[in-house]
Amino acid sequence: MPCNNLTVTNRFIEQLPGDPETDVYPRQVNYAAYSFVNPTKVRKPTLVAYSEEVATMLGFTQNDVNQQSFVDVFTGNILIEGMQPYALCYGGHQFGHWAGQLGDGRAINLGEVTTKNAGHQILQLKGAGLTPYSRTADGLAVLRSSVREFLCSEAMHHLGIPTTRALSLTLTGEQVMRDMFYNGEAKLEPGAVVCRVSSSFMRFGNFQLPAQRGEHSLLTQLVDYSITTDFPHLGSPNKSTYLRWFEEICQRTCSMVVNWMRVGFVHGVMNTDNMSILGETIDYGPYGWLDNFDLNWTPNTTDAQNRRYRFGAQGQISQWNLFQLANAIYPLIQDAKPLQVIIDNYAVQYQELWQKMMYKKLGLKNIDSTQAQSFLSKLESLLCMVDTDMTVFYRQLAKLPMEKSVLDDNAWLDVLLPCYYAKEQLNENYLSLFSNWLNTYIKLAITGQKDFDSRMTEMNQVNPKYVLRNYLAQQAIESAEKGDYSEIHRLQKILQHPYDEQPEYEKYAQIRPDWAKEKAGCSMLSCSS
């Protein structure tokens, strides 16, 4: 058995009420925080990739990882002593509409472990089989979605953005039927499992469901548990603590979403059941990084018409989701005013954090807020006016000397040219408008009195050179489906150092190739797994 000294605890199931029904079939589960369920045993589990960092954090040695028993545990075939697997019960709003009970339809928590440096961590298998919350689905996952989940979890961590982690990616040896774009062209795909890791997998929906059902005793137990286990610094649970708890969730969520905006990440499915109370990025489905800058872009085909979860709306949607959480905990507070104050402050806090983030991306000191709004809005308009790669733009901008001479004969264009997708769009009107904006930018930068090297270093510390573009993930998936996992491992290595130059991997930092613009899996994606 891998890592015999692993200490497994079960605080969640010991302290909260569970579903008394032990048979696994889709059903409504009332007055319970979870249901017991065992992972589905599979035919031939094999290890595709793992995170050495996460393995070390959990106390696994290289020898542990090399054992077949490690693969068996983290595909769901065997359990470590003490593990009592369960699936969480929760509800949520999906695309703005109350969806009722949802729950862990394809996620199974194996148990909680005590780590030396990271406290308690929960090990969760995604794609390990049927649960009472699977509804009409099978609880399984396929290789393509699992590769994306595994790579993105670790990529986000190394970008410095709060996220669930990923310990391992395994194949099950089974085939799973999926209709990738819901167009009637279903086919068999390789089944896979990702082991996700976090100190809590509770979502806004965990509190919404009992509140909506009037199960106020369960609601109180869930909030109290969350405070004592994940927010112990707030003190003993009471009405004032509940407000401080909610305020901190707002602060964490705000920081997370502003960081998404910093790197051009679009979650794609910001339903309330996909929002972590820890302010961690969770549930990597049809996500994407911006290629060409577009405030209206969504990576989710299901969201293509209304674009509710588009890039530019993520701040607004996060506030809407927090408002739903405020509604859920109102029965514990019985006073709407303090909750409303916190929600109202969120918009102000978000704007302040966003502006500070943008100053750092541009290598500027804080400037007058009224001037900043106009200045930053003009930049966004310019980035949208022509197809401009967001990631490449900011890296190239850091190379631009802050001297008036770069405006002469549009000398700046030589530096920024690699970020443009369609050079023919660079007409005289655009060049004139960008030069005018750049003139203001240079004045602000000169006022900041930073030398060229320090400015570039500071900008490159917040503007990544490497992100997990959809086409890069798709190339890794296509190779993996043929049995070649080398591209997964290569992307793992590159994305561990997203802010470094890594000249040997320069091609991974270039703008999206033309062939990938409309290719399936390289632009928009569905929720299919």
C-alpha positions in Angstrom: 0.0 0.0 0.0 1.4 3.4 -0.9 2.6 5.7 1.9 1.7 3.5 4.9 2.3 6.4 7.2 -0.5 8.5 5.6 -3.0 9.6 8.2 -6.6 9.5 7.0 -9.2 11.4 8.9 -13.0 11.8 8.2 -13.9 15.1 9.9 -16.6 16.0 7.4 -18.6 12.8 7.7 -18.1 12.5 11.5 -19.4 16.0 12.2 -22.2 16.4 9.7 -25.3 14.4 9.0 -25.2 11.9 6.1 -27.6 10.1 3.8 -28.9 6.9 5.5 -29.5 5.2 2.2 -26.4 3.3 1.1 -27.6 2.0 -2.2 -26.2 4.1 -5.1 -28.9 5.3 -7.5 -30.0 8.8 -8.6 -32.3 10.3 -6.1 -33.2 13.4 -4.1 -31.2 13.4 -0.8 -32.7 15.5 2.0 -31.4 16.6 5.4 -27.9 15.3 4.5 -24.5 16.9 3.7 -23.3 13.8 1.8 -23.9 10.2 0.7 -21.6 7.3 1.2 -20.4 5.8 -2.2 -17.5 3.7 -3.3 -15.6 4.4 -6.5 -16.3 2.0 -9.4 -13.6 -0.6 -9.9 -12.0 -0.5 -13.3 -10.2 -3.0 -15.5 -6.7 -1.7 -16.1 -5.7 1.5 -14.3 -2.4 3.1 -15.5 -0.6 6.3 -14.5 -0.4 9.0 -17.2 1.0 11.8 -15.2 1.3 13.1 -11.6 2.4 16.3 -9.8 5.6 15.7 -7.9 4.9 18.8 -5.9 1.5 17.6 -4.7 2.7 14.1 -4.1 5.5 15.5 -1.8 3.0 17.8 -0.1 0.8 14.8 0.8 3.8 12.8 2.0 4.2 10.4 -0.9 7.7 9.3 -1.9 8.8 8.5 -5.4 8.8 4.8 -4.4 5.1 5.2 -3.4 4.2 6.7 -6.8 6.0 3.9 -8.6 3.8 1.2 -7.1 0.8 -0.1 -8.8 -1.1 0.3 -5.6 -0.7 4.0 -5.9 -2.4 3.9 -9.3 -5.1 1.6 -7.9 -5.9 3.9 -5.1 -6.1 7.0 -7.2 -8.2 5.4 -9.9 -10.6 4.0 -7.3 -9.8 0.3 -7.2 -8.6 0.0 -3.6 -8.8 2.2 -0.5 -6.2 3.2 2.0 -7.0 2.2 5.6 -9.5 4.6 7.1 -10.9 5.9 3.9 -14.7 6.2 3.8 -15.6 7.6 0.4 -18.6 10.0 0.0 -20.1 12.4 -2.4 -21.3 15.9 -1.4 -24.9 17.0 -1.6 -25.5 20.6 -2.9 -27.6 22.6 -5.3 -27.0 25.7 -7.3 -27.9 28.3 -10.0 -26.9 27.2 -13.5 -26.7 30.0 -16.1 -28.7 32.2 -13.7 -31.6 29.7 -13.0 -32.1 27.7 -9.9 -31.4 24.0 -10.7 -32.3 22.4 -7.4 -30.2 19.5 -6.2 -27.0 18.9 -8.1 -24.3 17.3 -5.9 -21.1 15.4 -6.8 -22.3 13.6 -9.9 -18.9 12.3 -10.8 -16.7 13.3 -7.9 -16.0 11.0 -4.9 -14.1 12.2 -1.8 -11.8 9.4 -0.7 -10.9 11.0 2.7 -9.0 13.7 4.4 -5.3 13.5 5.1 -3.0 15.4 7.5 0.0 16.9 5.9 3.1 18.3 7.4 3.1 21.7 5.8 -0.3 22.1 4.2 -2.6 21.1 7.0 -5.7 18.9 6.2 -6.2 18.1 2.5 -9.1 16.2 0.9 -8.4 13.7 -1.8 -11.1 13.6 -4.4 -11.5 11.4 -7.5 -13.2 13.0 -10.5 -14.6 10.5 -13.0 -14.7 7.5 -10.6 -18.3 6.4 -11.1 -21.9 6.7 -10.3 -23.2 8.6 -7.2 -26.7 9.4 -6.0 -26.2 12.8 -7.6 -25.3 11.6 -11.1 -28.8 12.1 -12.3 -29.0 10.7 -15.9 -25.2 10.6 -16.3 -22.7 7.8 -15.5 -20.3 9.5 -13.2 -17.3 8.9 -15.5 -14.9 11.1 -17.2 -12.9 10.8 -20.4 -9.2 11.4 -21.2 -9.6 14.7 -23.0 -11.4 16.5 -20.2 -9.2 14.9 -17.6 -6.0 16.0 -19.3 -7.4 19.6 -19.3 -8.4 19.4 -15.6 -5.0 18.0 -14.6 -2.9 20.4 -16.6 -5.0 23.5 -15.7 -5.1 22.8 -12.0 -1.3 22.9 -11.8 -0.9 25.7 -14.4 -3.1 27.9 -12.3 -1.2 27.2 -9.1 2.1 28.2 -10.8 0.5 31.3 -12.1 -0.1 32.2 -8.5 -3.9 31.9 -8.6 -5.8 30.0 -5.9 -6.9 26.6 -7.2 -7.7 23.1 -6.4 -4.6 21.0 -7.1 -4.2 17.8 -9.1 -2.2 14.8 -7.7 -2.6 12.4 -10.6 -4.1 11.6 -14.0 -4.8 7.9 -14.6 -6.4 5.9 -17.4 -9.1 3.4 -16.3 -8.7 0.9 -19.2 -12.4 1.3 -19.9 -14.1 3.1 -22.8 -16.7 5.7 -22.2 -19.4 6.9 -24.6 -19.5 10.7 -25.1 -21.1 13.1 -27.5 -18.4 15.9 -27.5 -20.5 18.7 -29.0 -24.0 17.3 -28.3 -24.6 16.9 -32.0 -25.6 13.3 -32.1 -22.1 12.1 -33.0 -21.4 10.1 -29.9 -18.3 7.8 -29.8 -16.3 5.7 -27.4 -13.4 7.5 -25.7 -10.7 6.4 -23.2 -11.9 6.7 -19.6 -9.8 8.6 -17.1 -9.7 9.8 -13.5 -8.1 12.9 -11.9 -7.3 13.0 -8.2 -8.0 16.5 -7.1 -6.7 18.0 -3.8 -8.0 20.8 -1.6 -8.6 21.6 2.0 -12.3 21.9 1.2 -14.6 21.1 -1.8 -17.6 23.0 -0.4 -19.3 25.3 -2.8 -21.8 28.1 -2.6 -24.4 25.5 -3.5 -23.7 23.5 -0.4 -25.4 26.3 1.6 -28.0 27.2 -1.0 -29.7 23.8 -1.1 -30.6 23.4 2.6 -31.5 27.1 2.7 -33.9 26.7 -0.3 -35.4 23.6 1.3 -35.8 25.2 4.7 -33.4 22.8 6.3 -32.0 25.5 8.6 -30.5 23.1 11.1 -28.4 21.5 8.4 -27.5 25.0 7.0 -26.3 26.1 10.5 -24.2 22.9 10.8 -22.6 23.4 7.4 -21.7 27.0 8.1 -20.4 26.3 11.6 -18.3 23.4 10.2 -16.8 25.6 7.5 -15.9 28.3 10.0 -14.3 25.9 12.5 -12.3 23.9 9.9 -11.4 26.3 7.2 -11.8 29.8 8.8 -10.8 29.1 12.5 -9.2 32.5 12.8 -12.6 34.1 12.7 -13.5 32.7 16.1 -16.5 30.7 17.4 -19.5 30.6 15.2 -22.2 33.2 16.0 -24.1 35.9 14.0 -21.1 38.3 13.8 -18.8 35.5 12.9 -21.1 34.5 10.1 -20.9 38.0 8.6 -17.1 38.0 8.9 -17.1 34.6 7.2 -19.2 35.8 4.4 -17.0 39.0 4.0 -13.8 36.9 3.8 -15.4 34.6 1.1 -16.2 37.8 -0.8 -12.6 39.0 -0.4 -11.1 35.7 -1.5 -13.5 35.5 -4.5 -12.7 39.0 -5.6 -8.9 38.3 -5.5 -9.4 35.1 -7.4 -11.4 36.7 -10.2 -9.1 39.7 -10.6 -6.3 37.3 -11.0 -8.3 35.4 -13.7 -8.6 38.8 -15.5 -4.8 39.4 -15.0 -3.8 36.3 -17.0 -6.8 36.2 -19.4 -8.4 33.2 -18.0 -12.1 32.5 -18.6 -13.8 29.9 -16.4 -16.7 29.3 -18.7 -19.1 27.8 -16.2 -19.4 30.2 -13.2 -22.5 28.5 -11.8 -22.9 28.8 -8.1 -22.2 25.1 -7.7 -18.8 25.8 -9.3 -17.8 28.5 -6.8 -15.5 27.5 -3.9 -16.0 29.0 -0.5 -12.2 29.1 -0.2 -11.9 31.4 -3.2 -10.2 28.7 -5.2 -10.7 28.0 -8.9 -12.6 24.8 -9.1 -14.2 22.6 -11.8 -12.1 23.0 -15.0 -14.6 22.3 -17.7 -14.9 24.4 -20.9 -12.4 27.0 -19.7 -10.0 28.9 -21.9 -7.3 31.6 -22.0 -7.9 34.5 -24.3 -5.9 34.3 -27.5 -7.1 37.6 -29.2 -8.3 40.0 -26.6 -12.1 40.0 -26.5 -14.3 41.0 -23.5 -17.2 39.1 -25.0 -15.5 35.8 -25.5 -16.7 32.7 -23.8 -15.0 29.2 -24.2 -18.3 27.4 -23.5 -20.5 26.4 -26.5 -23.5 26.1 -24.1 -23.0 29.8 -23.3 -22.4 30.9 -26.9 -25.8 32.6 -27.4 -26.1 34.7 -24.2 -22.4 34.8 -23.2 -23.3 35.1 -19.5 -19.9 33.9 -18.5 -17.9 35.9 -21.0 -14.4 37.2 -20.0 -15.5 40.8 -19.3 -18.5 39.7 -17.1 -16.6 37.6 -14.6 -16.5 40.3 -12.0 -20.2 41.0 -12.3 -21.1 37.3 -12.2 -19.0 36.7 -9.2 -20.9 39.4 -7.3 -24.2 37.9 -8.5 -23.1 34.5 -7.2 -22.1 36.0 -3.8 -25.5 37.6 -3.6 -27.1 34.1 -3.9 -24.8 32.9 -1.1 -25.9 35.9 1.0 -29.5 34.9 0.4 -28.7 31.4 1.5 -27.2 32.4 4.9 -29.8 35.1 5.6 -31.8 32.7 7.9 -28.7 32.6 10.2 -28.5 36.4 10.4 -32.1 37.6 10.0 -30.8 41.1 9.0 -30.4 41.9 5.3 -28.6 45.3 5.8 -25.1 44.0 6.8 -25.2 41.4 4.1 -26.2 44.1 1.5 -23.3 46.3 2.7 -20.8 43.6 2.1 -22.3 42.8 -1.3 -22.2 46.5 -2.3 -18.6 46.9 -1.1 -17.7 44.0 -3.3 -18.1 46.1 -6.5 -15.9 48.8 -5.1 -13.3 46.4 -3.9 -13.3 44.6 -7.2 -12.8 47.9 -9.2 -9.9 48.9 -6.8 -8.2 45.5 -7.1 -8.7 45.4 -10.8 -7.1 48.9 -11.3 -4.1 48.0 -9.1 -3.7 44.8 -11.0 -3.7 46.7 -14.3 -1.1 49.2 -13.0 1.2 46.3 -12.3 0.6 44.7 -15.7 1.6 48.0 -17.3 4.5 48.6 -14.9 3.0 51.8 -13.5 2.6 53.3 -10.1 -0.9 54.1 -8.9 -2.4 57.0 -10.8 -5.5 59.2 -10.2 -8.5 56.9 -10.3 -10.5 59.1 -12.7 -7.6 59.3 -15.1 -7.0 55.6 -14.7 -10.6 54.6 -15.8 -10.3 56.5 -19.1 -6.8 55.4 -19.7 -7.5 51.7 -19.1 -10.8 51.8 -21.1 -8.9 53.2 -24.1 -6.4 50.4 -23.9 -9.2 47.7 -23.8 -10.8 49.4 -26.8 -7.6 49.3 -28.7 -6.9 45.7 -27.9 -10.4 44.9 -29.2 -10.1 47.0 -32.3 -7.7 44.6 -34.0 -7.0 41.0 -33.2 -4.4 41.3 -30.5 -3.0 38.4 -28.5 -3.4 39.4 -24.8 -0.6 37.3 -23.4 2.0 38.2 -26.1 1.0 41.9 -26.0 1.9 42.5 -22.4 5.2 40.5 -22.7 6.2 42.6 -25.7 5.0 45.8 -24.1 7.5 45.2 -21.3 10.3 45.3 -24.0 9.3 48.7 -25.3 11.6 51.5 -24.2 9.7 54.3 -22.4 11.1 57.0 -24.6 9.3 59.5 -26.9 11.4 58.2 -29.8 9.3 55.0 -30.0 6.5 57.2 -31.3 8.5 58.4 -34.3 7.3 56.7 -37.5 5.5 54.2 -35.3 8.8 52.6 -34.2 6.8 50.8 -31.4 5.2 48.6 -34.1 8.4 46.6 -34.6 8.3 45.6 -30.9 4.6 44.8 -30.7 4.1 43.2 -34.1 4.3 39.6 -32.8 1.1 40.1 -30.8 -1.1 40.8 -33.9 -3.1 38.1 -35.7 -4.0 40.1 -38.8 -1.3 42.6 -39.8 -3.7 44.0 -42.5 -5.9 45.4 -39.7 -3.2 47.8 -38.6 -4.5 50.8 -40.6 -3.6 54.4 -40.2 -6.5 55.1 -37.9 -5.5 52.3 -35.5 -1.8 53.3 -35.6 -2.7 56.9 -34.8 -5.0 56.0 -31.9 -2.5 53.6 -30.4 0.3 56.1 -30.7 -1.9 58.6 -28.8 -2.5 56.1 -26.0 1.2 55.2 -26.0 2.1 58.8 -25.6 0.1 59.0 -22.4 1.5 55.6 -21.2 5.1 56.8 -21.7 4.4 60.0 -19.7 3.0 57.9 -16.8 5.9 55.5 -17.0 8.5 58.3 -17.0 6.7 59.8 -14.0 7.2 56.4 -12.2 11.0 56.8 -12.7 11.7 53.1 -13.2 14.7 52.1 -15.3 14.1 49.8 -18.2 15.3 46.6 -16.6 13.4 47.0 -13.4 10.2 47.9 -15.2 10.5 44.9 -17.5 11.2 42.6 -14.6 8.2 43.8 -12.6 5.9 43.5 -15.6 7.1 40.0 -16.4 6.4 38.9 -12.9 2.7 39.5 -13.4 2.3 38.9 -17.1 2.9 35.2 -18.0 4.7 34.2 -21.1 3.2 30.7 -21.1 -0.5 29.9 -20.5 -2.4 26.7 -21.3 -3.9 27.8 -24.6 -6.7 25.5 -25.8 -4.8 24.4 -28.9 -1.8 23.4 -26.8 -4.0 21.3 -24.5 -5.7 19.8 -27.6 -2.4 18.7 -29.1 -1.5 17.0 -25.9 -4.9 15.3 -25.8 -4.6 14.0 -29.4 -1.1 12.6 -28.7 -2.3 11.0 -25.4 -5.2 9.3 -27.1 -2.6 7.6 -29.3 -0.7 6.5 -26.2 2.0 9.2 -26.3 2.0 11.2 -23.1 5.2 13.2 -23.7 3.3 16.4 -24.6 1.4 16.3 -21.3 4.7 16.0 -19.5 6.3 18.8 -21.6 3.4 21.1 -20.9 3.6 20.3 -17.2 7.3 21.3 -17.2 6.7 24.5 -19.1 3.7 25.6 -17.1 5.6 25.2 -13.8 7.5 28.4 -14.8 5.0 30.5 -16.7 6.8 33.8 -16.1 10.3 32.7 -17.1 11.6 33.1 -20.6 12.4 29.4 -21.2 13.9 30.1 -24.7 14.0 26.4 -25.6 10.1 26.4 -25.5 9.6 29.7 -27.4 7.1 28.2 -29.9 4.7 27.5 -27.0 4.6 31.3 -26.3 3.6 32.4 -29.8 0.2 33.5 -30.9 -2.4 30.8 -31.8 -1.7 29.3 -35.2 -4.3 29.9 -37.9 -5.2 26.2 -38.2 -6.4 26.2 -34.6 -8.9 29.1 -34.8 -11.9 26.9 -35.7 -10.5 23.4 -34.9 -12.6 21.4 -32.5 -11.1 21.6 -29.0 -8.9 24.5 -29.9 -11.5 27.3 -29.5 -14.8 26.7 -27.8 -15.6 23.6 -25.8 -18.7 21.9 -24.4 -19.4 20.7 -20.9 -19.1 17.1 -22.2 -16.7 14.9 -20.3 
